[in-house]
Amino acid sequence: MKKYACLNTNNGILLLGVFCVSGIAQAGIMPDEIEFHGFLTQGFFHSSDNNIFGQSDDGISPGLTEIGLNGSYQPLDRLRFTAQGLYRRNGDLDRGSVNLDYGLVDIALLNYESGRVGMRAGRIKTPFGLYNETRDVSFTHPTILLPQGIYFERSRSLLVSSDGGSLYAEQRTLYGDFSVKLNVGIPLGNNREIRSSILGPDAKGEFQSKPAVAAQLNYEINGGEYIFAVSYGSIDLEYQPAAGETLLNGEAYVQSLVFSAQYNGEKFSLTGEFDHRWNNISDFGNSLPDSKSITESWYIQAGYQILPQLQANVRYDVLYNDIDDKNGQRVAAERELPNHIAYANDWMFGLRWDPAASWMLRAEYHRVHGTAWLPLADNPVTSSLIQDWDLYGLQLSFRF
């Protein structure tokens, strides 16, 4: 029998684990009830102005790295354990950290010919839109950057997963397949990321989350040829200011409703999503007055399979932080910020090439009008942001 040694180093444990477990899996020496999978993604970005995933302005930033290793164990037909460790580097938002992305027990309460009902407990992925539950696995979505009006990078950690429980049900019918999920748990938000997104880069306190709710109803026709979904989520955050801060013990409460639709043909695909979000900021004191606003964002995306290994994608997405201040004049007057921080319109064109089942290379170009979704951690001087800018991305991914 071959021997496999997995080296354990502080910075490379997940990367080494991916290739080590890949070799073991390929050797076929694992029990059938145990499965391991992994992925590695490295992105490079250049922008004409502004920064994303680190210092991309007039340079090349290798600031997006994702390495994941997941495993599952199914000792019984109705019982399954699964977990994933994730190393992620995301510019100045996250300079590199290893986390338990998810880790749960899945119990099928009821299994029958046309469906099932079950529950999950532990660290659970959040159902939100079409891509959120698998957003870290690049092979599961068609572009490097997901539409930033819905799948924010600057506040990603609040949406990815939570510690709690989930009830789910699936039903197959002659008219299509239905599924529903209901999650209740504490979001895992990265405090540096959340502070930067809500209060700006100068805030030093800590946000604490109350139990959050996420729910999704999904309907599929012809095995996923047509997909329709409605997602709801609410997050309630309480702020504990650091010593000496002028901010008080404030609260940020956000509710979001997302409508999703997708068509997947033999060569052509079409996707659209619309997000309506209610925002309530209160009790932070005079330095941040109370406010209520409604954020709206939407996108439409088309894909075409040029060759079996080559796909082209084009997308247009729109974001307005406050639908009553679409041009940003009010936020510019009240908070002395550039007006274009209130909106963003993004044209994207991308290519995806899969030279083998385990490898993928993607390239894309964005022409952006506005700066609403830019991470403030990468752009701490908001007055220097440029309204119209270009973004180029290149990404290499491996999986097993």
C-alpha distance (Angstrom), angle and dihedral (degrees) to the residues before:
residue distance angle dihedral
M1 . . .
K2 3.81 . .
K3 3.79 117.3 .
Y4 3.80 121.1 -135.9
A5 3.80 122.4 -162.0
C6 3.82 119.6 -163.6
L7 3.78 110.6 -157.6
N8 3.81 115.5 -140.8
T9 3.79 113.4 -144.6
N10 3.80 127.2 158.8
N11 3.79 96.6 -120.4
G12 3.78 101.7 27.9
I13 3.79 105.8 40.0
L14 3.80 96.0 109.5
L15 3.81 94.5 41.6
L16 3.79 91.9 50.2
G17 3.79 90.0 43.1
V18 3.80 91.8 55.0
F19 3.80 93.8 56.3
C20 3.79 94.7 36.5
V21 3.81 94.3 52.6
S22 3.80 89.2 42.0
G23 3.80 89.3 59.2
I24 3.78 93.0 46.9
A25 3.81 92.0 48.1
Q26 3.79 92.2 49.1
A27 3.79 89.7 50.6
G28 3.81 88.3 60.0
I29 3.81 96.6 -132.8
M30 3.83 97.9 126.5
P31 3.81 122.0 101.6
D32 3.80 114.2 -103.9
E33 3.80 93.1 -115.6
I34 3.82 91.9 58.6
E35 3.81 122.4 72.0
F36 3.80 131.8 179.7
H37 3.80 129.6 -169.2
G38 3.75 134.1 170.5
F39 3.78 145.1 177.3
L40 3.77 140.9 -162.8
T41 3.82 124.8 -159.6
Q42 3.79 130.4 -179.8
G43 3.79 122.8 -176.1
F44 3.80 131.9 -167.9
F45 3.82 123.6 -161.9
H46 3.78 138.2 -170.5
S47 3.81 125.5 -177.5
S48 3.78 131.8 -173.6
D49 3.82 89.2 -139.6
N50 3.82 137.7 -2.6
N51 3.82 123.7 28.5
I52 3.78 134.8 -95.1
F53 3.82 127.7 173.5
G54 3.80 88.8 6.3
Q55 3.78 130.2 -45.6
S56 3.80 101.1 -10.5
D57 3.82 97.2 144.1
D58 3.81 108.4 115.7
G59 3.80 89.6 -18.5
I60 3.81 141.6 63.9
S61 3.79 119.1 -92.0
P62 3.83 120.8 -162.6
G63 3.79 86.1 -168.2
L64 3.82 101.3 133.7
T65 3.81 116.1 74.8
E66 3.81 125.6 156.9
I67 3.80 126.0 179.5
G68 3.78 119.1 175.2
L69 3.79 134.6 -179.8
N70 3.79 120.0 -176.1
G71 3.76 135.4 176.3
S72 3.77 138.8 -177.4
Y73 3.80 134.3 -161.2
Q74 3.80 122.3 -163.9
P75 3.82 110.3 -173.6
L76 3.82 92.8 165.7
D77 3.80 135.1 26.5
R78 3.80 91.2 -111.1
L79 3.81 99.2 36.0
R80 3.79 127.5 71.6
F81 3.79 134.5 167.2
T82 3.79 120.1 -159.9
A83 3.80 137.1 169.4
Q84 3.79 141.5 167.7
G85 3.78 131.9 -157.7
L86 3.78 116.1 -154.2
Y87 3.79 132.9 -165.1
R88 3.79 111.0 -163.4
R89 3.77 134.2 177.9
N90 3.81 116.5 -173.3
G91 3.78 112.5 173.6
D92 3.81 114.6 -94.5
L93 3.81 91.9 -24.3
D94 3.81 90.8 71.2
R95 3.79 118.8 4.8
G96 3.79 92.1 -166.4
S97 3.81 132.4 -48.2
V98 3.80 140.4 164.3
N99 3.81 117.2 -133.0
L100 3.75 141.4 166.9
D101 3.80 98.3 -105.3
Y102 3.77 92.8 -170.9
G103 3.79 136.8 -15.5
L104 3.78 121.4 173.0
V105 3.75 150.8 144.8
D106 3.82 116.2 -122.2
I107 3.81 117.6 -157.0
A108 3.81 121.0 -173.1
L109 3.81 103.8 -145.1
L110 3.79 93.5 -177.0
N111 3.81 128.9 17.3
Y112 3.79 121.0 -177.3
E113 3.79 138.1 155.0
S114 3.79 97.8 -88.0
G115 3.80 101.9 32.9
R116 3.75 150.6 -24.8
V117 3.81 143.2 -123.2
G118 3.77 123.3 -147.7
M119 3.77 150.0 146.7
R120 3.79 136.4 -128.2
A121 3.80 129.0 -157.6
G122 3.79 132.6 -172.7
R123 3.78 127.6 40.6
I124 3.80 103.7 -6.3
K125 3.80 134.0 -172.5
T126 3.81 115.2 -114.7
P127 3.84 117.7 -117.7
F128 3.80 105.5 -133.8
G129 3.78 125.2 145.3
L130 3.80 122.2 -34.7
Y131 3.81 100.1 -56.7
N132 3.79 112.0 28.8
E133 3.81 99.1 95.0
T134 3.82 92.0 55.1
R135 3.82 100.7 26.1
D136 3.83 93.6 122.5
V137 3.82 92.5 56.3
S138 3.80 101.9 77.6
F139 3.82 94.2 -161.7
T140 3.82 90.3 66.6
H141 3.81 97.0 64.5
P142 3.81 131.1 48.0
T143 3.83 102.3 -127.3
I144 3.80 139.4 45.5
L145 3.79 93.9 -122.2
L146 3.78 117.9 40.9
P147 3.83 115.4 -142.1
Q148 3.79 101.1 -69.5
G149 3.78 95.8 -151.4
I150 3.83 88.5 70.0
Y151 3.81 107.3 17.5
F152 3.81 99.7 45.1
E153 3.79 118.3 -164.9
R154 3.81 91.3 -164.3
S155 3.84 92.5 63.1
R156 3.80 98.8 21.1
S157 3.82 97.0 130.5
L158 3.81 92.8 64.7
L159 3.81 91.4 58.7
V160 3.80 104.1 39.6
S161 3.81 105.4 73.7
S162 3.80 145.1 -26.6
D163 3.80 139.5 -155.3
G164 3.78 109.1 -110.2
G165 3.77 140.8 62.5
S166 3.80 141.7 -55.0
L167 3.78 136.9 -157.9
Y168 3.80 118.2 -156.0
A169 3.79 138.7 177.7
E170 3.81 133.1 -172.5
Q171 3.80 127.1 -165.8
R172 3.81 128.1 -177.5
T173 3.81 117.0 -156.9
L174 3.80 139.3 168.6
Y175 3.81 87.5 -100.7
G176 3.80 97.8 50.7
D177 3.79 141.9 -68.0
F178 3.80 123.5 -65.3
S179 3.80 128.2 -163.0
V180 3.79 133.7 175.0
K181 3.81 132.3 -170.2
L182 3.80 130.8 -171.0
N183 3.82 118.9 -171.5
V184 3.81 129.4 -174.7
G185 3.79 119.5 -178.9
I186 3.80 150.8 108.0
P187 3.84 112.6 -76.0
L188 3.79 116.2 -127.1
G189 3.81 97.1 -131.9
N190 3.80 118.9 176.4
N191 3.82 102.7 -126.2
R192 3.79 95.5 -145.7
E193 3.80 89.7 51.4
I194 3.82 94.3 46.4
R195 3.81 94.9 45.8
S196 3.78 90.8 51.1
S197 3.81 92.7 48.3
I198 3.83 98.0 46.9
L199 3.81 105.9 25.3
G200 3.79 105.3 18.5
P201 3.81 133.2 -108.2
D202 3.83 95.4 -64.3
A203 3.83 96.9 64.4
K204 3.82 114.3 106.9
G205 3.81 105.6 -179.8
E206 3.80 131.7 96.6
F207 3.80 131.8 -101.9
Q208 3.80 119.7 -144.5
S209 3.79 120.1 -163.6
K210 3.77 127.1 -140.4
P211 3.83 118.1 -145.2
A212 3.79 108.6 -64.5
V213 3.79 131.2 -151.2
A214 3.81 127.0 -139.3
A215 3.80 125.7 176.0
Q216 3.78 135.2 173.2
L217 3.81 136.4 -174.3
N218 3.81 114.8 -162.4
Y219 3.83 130.9 -172.0
E220 3.82 124.6 -172.7
I221 3.81 130.9 -174.6
N222 3.82 125.8 -159.9
G223 3.78 95.1 2.9
G224 3.80 95.4 -53.5
E225 3.80 101.0 -34.2
Y226 3.81 85.9 122.6
I227 3.81 121.6 25.8
F228 3.79 127.8 -176.0
A229 3.81 125.7 178.0
V230 3.79 142.3 171.3
S231 3.81 118.7 -159.5
Y232 3.80 130.7 -171.9
G233 3.78 128.9 -172.0
S234 3.81 137.8 169.4
I235 3.80 129.3 -168.8
D236 3.82 126.3 -173.7
L237 3.82 116.8 -168.0
E238 3.82 128.9 -174.4
Y239 3.81 119.9 -158.9
Q240 3.80 125.9 -140.3
P241 3.82 107.8 -165.8
A242 3.78 122.4 -139.6
A243 3.79 120.4 -115.7
G244 3.79 111.5 -74.0
E245 3.82 96.3 16.7
T246 3.79 118.8 135.6
L247 3.82 89.8 -143.7
L248 3.80 117.2 97.7
N249 3.81 132.7 -146.9
G250 3.79 94.8 -65.7
E251 3.78 134.8 170.9
A252 3.79 133.2 -134.6
Y253 3.81 117.3 -163.0
V254 3.80 121.7 -176.5
Q255 3.82 130.8 -179.3
S256 3.78 122.6 -174.9
L257 3.80 134.7 -169.2
V258 3.82 118.2 -169.6
F259 3.82 127.6 -171.1
S260 3.82 116.1 -162.6
A261 3.80 134.9 -173.7
Q262 3.79 132.0 173.9
Y263 3.80 138.8 177.3
N264 3.82 119.6 -160.7
G265 3.81 114.0 -169.5
E266 3.78 129.4 172.7
K267 3.81 92.2 -86.4
F268 3.81 106.4 -5.6
S269 3.81 128.9 65.5
L270 3.79 131.6 -178.4
T271 3.82 125.7 -168.2
G272 3.78 133.5 180.0
E273 3.81 134.2 173.2
F274 3.81 133.9 179.4
D275 3.83 124.8 -162.2
H276 3.81 124.1 -163.8
R277 3.81 110.9 -172.1
W278 3.83 130.7 -174.4
N279 3.81 115.5 -153.0
N280 3.82 126.8 -167.2
I281 3.82 121.3 -177.8
S282 3.81 116.1 -178.5
D283 3.82 146.3 161.3
F284 3.82 98.7 16.7
G285 3.81 92.2 124.0
N286 3.78 134.1 -120.8
S287 3.81 94.1 -42.6
L288 3.82 89.0 64.9
P289 3.82 112.1 25.3
D290 3.80 121.0 -150.3
S291 3.78 113.4 -88.6
K292 3.77 142.7 175.7
S293 3.78 122.0 -160.7
I294 3.79 143.0 158.8
T295 3.79 120.3 -130.1
E296 3.79 120.1 -157.5
S297 3.77 128.6 -171.6
W298 3.77 135.7 163.9
Y299 3.78 141.4 165.7
I300 3.78 141.6 -170.8
Q301 3.79 120.9 -153.0
A302 3.80 132.8 -175.6
G303 3.79 128.0 -166.0
Y304 3.79 131.8 -169.6
Q305 3.81 128.4 -167.8
I306 3.82 101.9 -135.7
L307 3.82 93.4 175.7
P308 3.81 131.5 -1.1
Q309 3.83 89.1 -94.6
L310 3.83 99.4 30.5
Q311 3.81 127.9 72.7
A312 3.81 131.1 176.5
N313 3.82 123.7 -154.7
V314 3.79 133.9 -171.5
R315 3.81 125.6 -173.9
Y316 3.77 140.9 176.4
D317 3.80 118.2 -163.8
V318 3.80 132.5 178.6
L319 3.80 132.0 -160.9
Y320 3.81 130.0 -174.9
N321 3.82 114.4 -179.6
D322 3.82 90.0 -159.4
I323 3.80 120.6 17.9
D324 3.83 89.2 -155.8
D325 3.81 90.3 57.2
K326 3.81 103.9 36.2
N327 3.80 94.9 152.5
G328 3.81 93.2 46.6
Q329 3.81 97.0 -124.4
R330 3.80 94.1 131.3
V331 3.81 96.4 47.6
A332 3.79 89.2 46.9
A333 3.81 91.2 53.9
E334 3.82 97.7 41.3
R335 3.81 101.0 40.5
E336 3.81 102.4 23.3
L337 3.80 92.0 -119.8
P338 3.81 128.5 138.1
N339 3.80 109.7 -89.7
H340 3.82 93.1 -126.6
I341 3.81 90.5 68.2
A342 3.83 85.1 79.0
Y343 3.81 97.8 64.2
A344 3.81 145.6 24.0
N345 3.80 132.7 -168.2
D346 3.80 115.1 -171.6
W347 3.81 131.1 -168.4
M348 3.81 111.9 -166.0
F349 3.80 132.6 -172.9
G350 3.79 120.2 -177.6
L351 3.80 145.0 170.1
R352 3.80 127.7 -150.9
W353 3.81 122.5 -163.2
D354 3.82 122.7 -172.4
P355 3.84 106.2 -169.2
A356 3.82 89.8 175.0
A357 3.79 137.5 3.4
S358 3.80 91.5 -97.8
W359 3.81 99.4 42.7
M360 3.79 134.5 64.9
L361 3.80 133.8 177.2
R362 3.81 122.1 -167.7
A363 3.78 135.1 -177.8
E364 3.79 128.6 -177.8
Y365 3.79 143.6 171.7
H366 3.81 127.8 -148.3
R367 3.78 129.2 -165.1
V368 3.81 105.7 -164.0
H369 3.80 130.2 -168.8
G370 3.82 108.4 -167.0
T371 3.81 135.9 12.8
A372 3.83 105.0 -121.8
W373 3.82 96.4 124.6
L374 3.80 99.6 40.2
P375 3.85 113.4 121.1
L376 3.81 108.5 -111.1
A377 3.82 90.0 -149.8
D378 3.82 87.6 67.4
N379 3.83 91.2 41.0
P380 3.82 107.8 37.7
V381 3.83 94.1 160.9
T382 3.80 100.3 66.7
S383 3.80 93.1 179.6
S384 3.81 89.5 67.0
L385 3.81 95.4 55.8
I386 3.81 115.7 121.2
Q387 3.81 119.9 -135.7
D388 3.84 99.9 -144.6
W389 3.77 117.5 40.0
D390 3.82 144.6 150.7
L391 3.80 128.4 -126.3
Y392 3.81 127.9 -165.0
G393 3.80 123.7 -169.5
L394 3.81 136.9 -172.8
Q395 3.80 123.9 -176.0
L396 3.81 135.7 -177.1
S397 3.81 119.9 -165.6
F398 3.82 136.0 -176.6
R399 3.80 129.3 -173.0
F400 3.77 140.9 171.9
